[in-house]
Amino acid sequence: MPPSLPPPSKKRKVQESKKVKEIQHLEQVLTDAISSNTSLNPLADLVDLASKASDPQDCSKAIYALYRVFVLLFGQRKLEVDGGEAAAAVKTWIRDQMNRYVNVVGALLRHEEKVLRTSALQILFSLQKHLSSSISAPSKPQFHVSHFKKIVSFLLLAPPEHSAPLDPDVLQEFHEKWFSENDDIRWFFLREAATLLNTHADDNELPANLLPSSSALRPFPLNRPSSIPDDDSDEEEKPAGGDEDDDDWRKFFDDEPAAKDAKTPAVSARLHNMTIHQSLHSLSSHRAVFTRAWLTLLPRLTVRDDPETSRALAVRALNVMHRGVLPHLTRAVLVMDWIAACVDYGGSPGLLALNALFVLMKEYNLDYPFFYTRLYAFLDRDVLHLKHRARFFRMTELFLSSTDPTGVIHQAPCAAVAQRPPAAIVMVIPFTYNILKRHPKLMPMIHRTDHDGAEQDPFLTGEPDPQLTHALASSLWELATHREHYHAGVSTLAKIFSEAFTKPSYAMEDFLDHTYGTLFETEVKRRIKKEPALAIELGKNLDGLFPVVQEDRPPLEGGIVQDLWVFA
């Protein structure tokens, strides 16, 4: 029987073997040249091989061979030796080859092969460590900023020659292995990210790539930096901010010196006067770069002529806003305007924005008088049919946990309960019970008898301002209609309002996830205590139970049951 697969191509194997041997040969030649201080011209040939390699295996071997060669060059300090014009020309040429190699590795972050993407990221950060060591003295570690700027550009910007977006696994690995673990990486990354946001306003991929990393900021004690500058002798040892921050942007984030703590390094300098070494050990400085990055990022989340993308980016930012962003900002109220604008999106973004506004009001003393008006706008019949209705009621339960003196908004979800499906009523009834129990001033709404239905109800359903709806003069007559609901669970819940309010508040988590599917599954699994009647015994008096047989039609054999199934 002939094989199902075609025979292997010997020619291709020979070509691949030749490329691998060529890479190995060039690496060996360069290794010998570095140790004997001879010509490094084969370095350009090896970079060319790496840039033109189409096979992932050949490309991987080439970039790792180049990595080992450049590590040897850094160890021999070939980029730092002074020796006149000839030595300067050699150093310039090596730097050019280094830049070509870094660009090749950076482009591999968008390669379709996952192994190449992971290898490229690891090589870039390993080069960062070796480059930083090559410019550092034993007692004065430094951070190689120019190389790190390239890494940030590769991670955030969309190169014109690569149309493929950056795969999320690259950002996830960067976040887990470097951003979350090294304070210097995080500090420099946030600083450079804010700079890129200002200088690349037309790059729509930048905000989406930045969002997964921009929400992480660890409090003290800070982690150990991968490499930190120590004194003011290096060119990078300046007041933090660099050349692009000559306007001393950190003055805006300066706070009064905090009380001394035994676990927190004491830094007496103002933020805009700190050296990089001081900034990396200062929580205030980390908060400053974090705040600057977010204040620069938020306006960029609105993409012109693309409302769907803007909405999706807003949801991603708002998902981490209340826990991952607001507690770490120098001034949380600085993001109030953007959050308030997100309420206009409606749906999930609007609800998340209301949650962030509520956090600002409760924990940061924000004065936002239109909060309950904006919340009231969400309370229409459509909200009970959307996929995010459970999230809405979770948040609304939180929003109404504080006492509202007017009480006009609390009965709004019940104003049109009669039109709601059973799955939604299972949520609305315990939700309304909790509101009435928490706010006893609303109890007259279930005892009022001066009007009985919708025709006499003074509640203005079309009024957008909850203060003007006359809700307190209304009643919850809709709840009474559900005492005779066809669904047993709904009718049982509705009867709770006719009893004394001695029952503790309902745990809303027990009701929020109910759907038609869960209601049906509950009924199917319910144990039947008494079997229903499936047959009856025929008696003499069948009038009213079966129709009378027509006299003009002759009777059929088989009795009355067979006669009933005969149609004229």
C-alpha positions in Angstrom: 0.0 0.0 0.0 1.5 3.4 -1.0 2.2 5.9 1.8 -0.5 8.7 2.2 2.1 11.4 2.7 4.5 12.6 -0.1 8.2 11.6 0.3 10.3 14.2 2.1 12.1 16.7 0.1 15.8 16.0 0.3 16.7 19.2 -1.5 14.9 21.3 1.1 16.7 19.4 3.9 20.0 20.1 2.2 19.2 23.8 1.9 18.2 24.1 5.5 21.3 22.2 6.6 23.4 24.6 4.6 21.8 27.6 6.3 22.3 26.2 9.8 25.9 25.3 9.1 26.5 28.8 7.7 25.0 30.4 10.9 27.1 28.2 13.1 30.2 28.9 11.0 29.7 32.7 11.2 29.1 32.5 14.9 32.4 30.6 15.4 34.3 33.1 13.2 32.9 36.0 15.2 33.7 34.3 18.5 37.3 33.8 17.5 37.5 37.4 16.1 36.3 38.9 19.5 38.8 36.9 21.5 41.7 37.7 19.1 40.6 41.3 18.5 40.4 40.9 14.7 37.9 41.9 12.0 34.2 41.7 12.9 32.9 42.0 9.3 31.0 38.7 9.3 28.7 40.3 11.9 26.9 42.1 9.1 26.5 38.8 7.1 24.9 37.1 10.2 22.5 40.0 10.7 21.5 39.7 7.0 20.9 36.0 7.4 18.6 36.7 10.5 16.7 39.4 8.7 16.1 37.3 5.5 15.4 33.9 7.2 11.9 32.7 6.2 12.0 29.4 8.1 11.2 29.9 11.8 13.9 27.4 12.9 16.6 29.1 10.9 15.4 32.5 12.2 15.6 31.2 15.8 19.1 29.9 15.4 20.3 33.1 13.8 18.9 35.5 16.4 20.3 33.4 19.3 23.7 33.2 17.6 23.7 37.0 17.3 22.6 37.3 20.9 25.6 35.2 22.1 27.9 37.3 19.8 26.7 40.6 21.2 26.9 39.4 24.8 30.6 38.6 24.1 31.0 42.1 22.7 29.4 43.7 25.7 31.6 41.6 28.0 34.7 42.8 26.2 33.3 46.4 26.4 33.9 46.8 22.6 31.4 49.6 22.6 33.1 51.6 25.3 36.9 51.4 24.5 38.5 54.6 23.5 41.3 54.5 20.8 41.0 57.4 18.4 39.1 57.9 15.2 39.6 54.3 14.1 38.1 52.9 17.3 35.3 55.4 17.2 34.4 54.2 13.6 34.4 50.6 14.8 32.2 51.4 17.7 29.8 53.3 15.4 29.7 50.3 13.0 29.0 47.8 15.8 26.2 50.0 17.2 24.7 50.2 13.7 24.7 46.4 13.5 23.3 46.2 17.0 20.4 48.5 16.0 19.7 46.4 12.9 19.7 43.3 15.0 17.4 44.8 17.6 15.0 45.9 14.9 14.9 42.4 13.5 14.2 40.9 16.9 11.5 43.6 17.6 9.7 42.8 14.4 9.5 39.1 15.5 7.2 40.2 18.3 4.5 40.2 15.6 5.5 36.9 14.0 2.8 34.2 13.5 5.0 31.7 15.3 4.5 31.8 19.1 7.9 30.5 19.9 9.6 33.2 17.9 7.4 35.9 19.7 8.4 34.6 23.1 12.1 34.2 22.2 12.2 37.8 20.8 10.7 39.3 24.0 13.2 37.3 26.2 16.1 38.4 24.0 15.2 42.1 24.1 15.0 42.1 27.9 18.1 40.1 28.3 19.9 42.6 26.0 18.6 45.3 28.3 20.3 43.7 31.3 23.6 43.3 29.4 23.5 46.8 27.9 22.8 48.3 31.4 25.7 46.3 32.8 28.1 47.4 30.0 27.6 51.1 31.0 27.7 50.6 34.7 30.5 50.7 37.2 30.7 48.1 39.9 29.3 50.5 42.5 27.1 52.5 40.1 24.5 50.4 38.3 22.8 52.2 35.4 19.7 51.7 33.2 20.2 51.7 29.5 17.3 54.0 28.6 17.8 54.2 24.8 17.4 50.4 24.3 14.4 50.4 26.6 12.7 53.1 24.6 12.9 50.7 21.6 11.4 47.9 23.6 8.4 50.1 24.6 8.0 51.2 20.9 7.9 47.5 19.8 5.3 46.7 22.4 3.0 49.7 21.9 3.4 51.1 18.4 2.3 49.6 15.1 5.2 49.5 12.6 4.1 50.5 9.2 5.7 47.5 7.6 3.8 45.0 9.8 0.0 45.0 9.5 -0.5 42.2 12.0 -1.5 43.3 15.5 0.5 42.5 18.5 -0.6 39.2 20.0 -2.1 39.4 23.5 0.3 36.6 24.7 3.3 38.9 24.2 1.8 41.6 26.4 0.7 39.1 29.0 4.2 37.6 29.2 5.8 41.1 29.4 3.4 42.0 32.2 3.9 38.9 34.2 7.7 38.5 33.9 9.0 42.0 33.8 6.4 44.8 34.3 4.9 43.3 37.5 8.2 42.1 39.0 10.6 45.0 38.5 9.9 48.5 39.7 12.5 50.1 37.4 10.9 48.5 34.4 7.5 49.6 35.5 8.6 53.2 36.2 10.5 53.7 32.9 7.7 51.9 30.9 5.0 54.2 32.3 7.1 57.3 31.7 8.0 56.3 28.1 4.4 55.2 27.4 3.1 58.7 28.3 5.7 60.2 26.0 4.6 58.0 23.1 1.0 58.8 23.6 1.8 62.5 23.2 4.1 62.0 20.2 2.0 59.4 18.3 -1.5 60.8 18.4 -2.5 59.0 15.2 -1.6 55.4 16.3 -4.9 53.7 17.2 -3.1 50.5 18.3 -1.1 52.2 21.0 -4.0 52.7 23.6 -5.2 49.1 23.1 -1.7 47.7 23.7 -1.1 50.0 26.7 -4.3 49.1 28.6 -3.3 45.6 29.9 -0.2 47.1 31.6 -1.3 50.5 32.7 -3.5 49.3 35.6 -0.8 47.7 37.7 1.0 49.6 40.4 2.3 47.8 43.5 2.4 49.7 46.8 5.4 49.6 49.1 7.4 47.6 49.8 8.5 47.9 46.2 10.1 45.0 44.5 13.8 44.9 43.8 14.6 46.8 40.6 16.4 44.9 37.8 19.0 47.6 37.6 19.0 51.1 39.1 21.2 54.1 38.8 22.9 55.2 41.9 24.7 58.5 41.7 24.6 61.6 39.5 27.7 60.6 37.4 25.8 59.0 34.4 24.1 60.9 31.6 20.8 59.3 32.6 21.2 60.4 36.2 19.1 63.5 35.9 16.0 64.8 37.6 13.5 62.1 36.6 11.6 62.9 33.4 14.5 63.2 30.9 14.8 65.5 27.9 11.2 65.1 27.0 10.1 66.3 30.4 11.9 69.6 30.6 8.6 71.3 31.8 8.9 69.5 35.2 5.6 67.8 34.7 5.9 66.1 38.1 5.5 69.5 39.9 1.8 69.0 39.2 1.7 65.7 41.2 3.8 66.9 44.2 2.2 66.2 47.5 3.2 67.3 51.0 5.9 65.0 52.5 4.3 62.0 54.1 4.9 60.9 57.6 8.0 58.8 58.1 7.5 55.1 58.2 10.1 52.5 59.2 9.3 50.3 56.2 9.3 53.1 53.6 12.5 54.8 52.4 12.5 58.4 53.4 12.7 60.8 50.4 12.7 64.4 51.3 13.1 65.9 47.8 10.2 67.1 45.8 9.3 64.9 42.9 10.6 67.2 40.1 13.9 67.5 41.9 14.5 63.7 42.5 17.2 61.8 40.7 16.2 58.6 38.9 17.7 56.6 41.8 15.4 58.4 44.2 12.4 58.2 42.0 12.7 54.4 41.7 12.5 54.1 45.4 9.7 56.6 46.0 6.1 55.6 45.9 5.1 59.2 45.2 7.2 59.1 42.1 5.6 55.8 41.0 2.2 57.3 41.5 3.2 60.4 39.5 4.3 58.5 36.4 1.2 56.2 36.8 -1.1 59.2 37.0 0.5 60.9 34.1 0.2 57.8 31.9 -3.5 57.4 32.7 -4.3 61.1 32.2 -2.6 60.9 28.8 -4.2 57.6 27.9 -7.9 58.3 28.7 -8.5 61.0 26.0 -6.9 58.6 23.5 -9.5 55.9 24.1 -12.0 57.8 22.0 -11.3 56.9 18.4 -12.6 59.2 15.8 -15.3 57.8 13.4 -15.2 54.4 15.2 -17.7 54.4 18.1 -17.5 50.6 18.5 -13.8 50.6 19.1 -14.2 53.6 21.5 -16.9 51.8 23.4 -14.7 48.6 23.7 -11.7 50.5 24.9 -13.8 52.4 27.5 -15.1 49.1 28.8 -11.6 47.7 29.2 -10.5 50.8 31.1 -13.6 51.1 33.3 -13.3 47.4 34.3 -10.1 48.2 36.2 -10.9 51.8 37.1 -12.4 51.4 40.6 -9.9 48.9 41.9 -6.8 49.1 39.8 -6.6 52.8 39.0 -8.4 55.2 41.3 -6.6 54.0 44.5 -3.2 54.7 43.0 -3.7 58.1 41.4 -2.3 61.1 43.0 -5.6 62.9 42.6 -8.5 60.5 41.8 -10.9 63.3 40.8 -8.7 64.2 37.8 -10.4 61.4 35.8 -13.9 62.6 36.8 -14.7 64.3 33.4 -13.8 61.3 31.3 -15.7 58.9 33.6 -18.8 61.2 33.5 -18.6 61.3 29.7 -18.6 57.5 29.5 -22.0 57.4 31.2 -23.4 58.6 27.8 -22.4 55.3 26.2 -25.2 53.5 28.0 -25.2 49.8 28.5 -22.2 48.1 30.1 -19.8 51.2 29.7 -22.4 53.4 31.3 -23.0 51.1 34.2 -19.2 50.7 34.8 -18.8 54.5 34.6 -21.6 55.0 37.2 -19.7 52.5 39.5 -16.5 54.5 39.2 -18.4 57.8 39.9 -20.0 56.2 42.9 -16.5 55.2 44.2 -15.3 58.8 43.7 -18.4 60.1 45.5 -18.1 57.7 48.4 -14.3 57.5 49.0 -13.0 60.8 47.5 -15.8 63.2 48.4 -16.7 64.0 44.8 -19.7 66.2 44.5 -21.8 64.9 41.6 -25.4 66.0 42.1 -26.6 64.3 38.8 -25.7 60.8 39.8 -29.2 59.5 40.7 -30.6 61.3 37.6 -28.1 59.4 35.4 -28.9 56.2 37.2 -32.6 56.8 36.8 -32.1 57.0 33.0 -31.0 53.4 33.0 -34.2 52.2 34.7 -36.3 51.4 31.6 -37.9 48.2 30.4 -35.0 47.4 28.2 -32.5 47.0 31.0 -34.3 43.8 32.2 -33.8 42.2 28.8 -30.1 42.9 28.4 -27.3 40.4 29.1 -25.8 42.8 31.7 -28.9 43.1 33.8 -27.4 41.0 36.6 -24.4 43.4 36.8 -26.8 46.4 36.7 -28.8 45.2 39.8 -25.6 44.3 41.6 -24.4 47.9 41.1 -27.8 49.4 41.8 -28.0 47.5 45.1 -24.7 49.1 46.0 -25.7 52.6 44.8 -28.8 52.5 46.9 -27.1 51.2 50.0 -26.9 54.7 51.4 -29.9 56.7 52.5 -31.5 58.8 49.9 -33.7 61.5 51.6 -36.0 62.0 48.6 -36.7 58.3 48.0 -38.0 59.1 44.6 -35.7 56.8 42.7 -36.2 53.6 44.8 -39.5 52.5 43.4 -38.6 53.3 39.8 -37.6 49.7 38.9 -41.1 48.6 40.1 -43.1 51.2 38.1 -43.6 48.8 35.2 -43.1 45.4 36.8 -46.4 44.2 35.2 -44.7 44.2 31.8 -41.7 42.2 32.9 -41.1 38.5 32.2 -40.9 36.0 35.1 -37.1 35.7 34.9 -36.8 39.4 35.5 -39.5 39.6 38.2 -37.6 37.0 40.2 -34.9 39.7 40.5 -37.1 42.8 40.8 -39.3 41.6 43.7 -36.4 40.9 46.2 -34.7 44.0 45.0 -37.7 46.1 45.8 -38.2 44.4 49.2 -34.6 45.3 50.2 -35.2 48.9 49.2 -38.4 49.2 51.2 -36.8 47.6 54.2 -33.7 49.9 54.0 -35.9 53.0 53.5 -39.0 52.8 55.7 -40.3 56.1 54.4 -41.3 54.3 51.2 -43.7 51.9 53.1 -46.8 54.0 52.2 -46.4 52.9 48.6 -47.5 49.4 49.4 -50.4 50.5 51.7 -52.0 53.2 49.6 -55.5 52.4 48.4 -56.8 55.7 47.0 -56.0 54.4 43.4 -56.0 50.9 42.1 -54.3 50.8 38.8 -52.4 52.5 36.0 -55.3 54.8 35.0 -55.2 56.5 38.4 -51.4 56.3 39.0 -49.9 59.8 39.4 -46.4 58.4 38.6 -45.0 60.1 35.5 -43.2 57.4 33.5 -41.8 59.8 30.9 -40.2 62.3 33.3 -36.4 62.0 33.2 -35.9 63.8 36.5 -36.7 61.5 39.4 -37.4 64.5 41.6 -40.4 65.4 39.4 -42.0 62.0 38.8 -44.5 62.1 41.8 -43.3 58.7 42.7 -44.0 59.1 46.4 -47.6 59.9 45.6 -47.8 56.6 43.7 -48.2 53.0 44.8 -46.7 49.7 43.9 -50.0 48.3 42.7 -48.1 46.2 40.2 -46.8 44.0 42.9 -50.3 43.1 44.0 -51.1 41.8 40.5 -48.3 39.3 40.8 -49.7 37.5 43.8 -51.8 35.4 41.4 -49.0 35.0 38.9 -49.0 31.7 36.9 -45.4 31.0 38.0 -45.4 29.7 41.6 -42.0 31.2 42.4 -43.2 34.7 41.4 -46.5 34.5 43.2 -44.8 33.3 46.4 -42.3 36.1 46.3 -45.0 38.7 45.7 -46.9 37.7 48.8 -44.0 38.8 51.0 -45.2 42.4 50.7 -48.5 41.5 52.4 -46.7 40.2 55.5 -44.8 42.0 58.3 -41.4 43.2 57.2 -39.6 41.0 59.8 -37.7 38.9 57.2 -34.0 39.8 56.8 -33.0 41.4 53.5 -32.7 39.1 50.6 -29.2 38.1 49.4 -29.4 39.4 45.8 -26.7 37.1 44.6 -29.3 34.3 45.0 -31.6 35.9 42.4 -29.4 37.9 39.9 -28.4 35.0 37.7 -31.9 33.5 37.2 -33.0 33.2 33.5 -35.6 31.3 31.7 -33.2 28.4 31.5 -32.7 28.2 35.3 -36.4 28.5 35.9 -37.1 25.7 33.5 -34.4 23.5 35.0 -35.8 24.1 38.5 -39.2 23.0 37.4 -37.9 19.9 35.7 -35.9 18.8 38.7 -38.7 19.6 41.2 -39.8 16.5 43.1 -43.5 15.7 42.5 -45.1 14.8 45.8 -48.5 13.8 44.3 -48.7 12.2 40.9 -51.2 14.0 38.6 -54.2 12.0 37.2 -53.5 10.6 33.8 -56.8 8.6 33.3 -60.3 8.6 34.6 -62.9 5.9 35.0 -65.8 6.2 32.7 -69.2 6.4 34.4 -72.8 6.7 33.4 -73.1 10.4 33.5 -70.7 11.8 31.0 -72.6 15.0 30.2 -70.3 18.0 30.3 -67.2 15.8 30.0 -67.7 14.4 26.5 -69.9 15.9 23.8 -73.1 14.1 22.8 -72.8 11.8 19.8 -74.9 13.0 16.9 -78.1 10.9 16.6 -78.1 11.0 12.8 -74.7 9.3 12.6 -74.6 5.6 13.0 -72.5 4.4 16.0 -69.1 2.9 15.3 -67.7 -0.2 16.7 -65.3 0.2 19.5 -67.3 2.3 21.9 -67.6 6.0 22.8 -63.8 6.7 22.9 -63.4 5.7 19.3 -66.4 7.7 18.3 -64.9 10.8 19.9 -61.9 10.6 17.5 -64.0 10.5 14.4 -64.3 13.9 12.8 -67.2 14.8 10.5 
